[in-house]
Amino acid sequence: ISTFTIADKTYSIRLTAHAQQRLQQRQIDLYQVIGSILSLGEKIITKYSGSNRDIFIMDKANNFSIVCNIENYTIMIVTVIDNADCWVKSGTIAVRLK
């Protein structure tokens, strides 16, 4: 869907079919989702790149959450949830946007 570069490494943002379906069903704006991912910032994105763990991003301002992971400079959006106050399963990295 989108690409950006951090420290000479080009990252791409992609969607699973499930995430695409959830975006449509829940009428969540894809550009807001991308903005929320980018707002993690360079430090967090590089820190968790290749961690082999899901990242749960809670965006209170837009009232949605994103589950994604970062492998080989690809940020894969697994699903989106139309709520910012969600239970996060054990082993998942939880990030609450300010």
Buried (B, 14 or more C-beta within 10 A) or exposed (E): EEEBEBEEEEBEBEBBEEBBEBBEEEEBEBEBBBEBBBBBEEEBBBEBBEEEEBBBBBBEEBEBBBBBBBEEBBBBBBBBBBEBEBEBEEEBBBBEBE
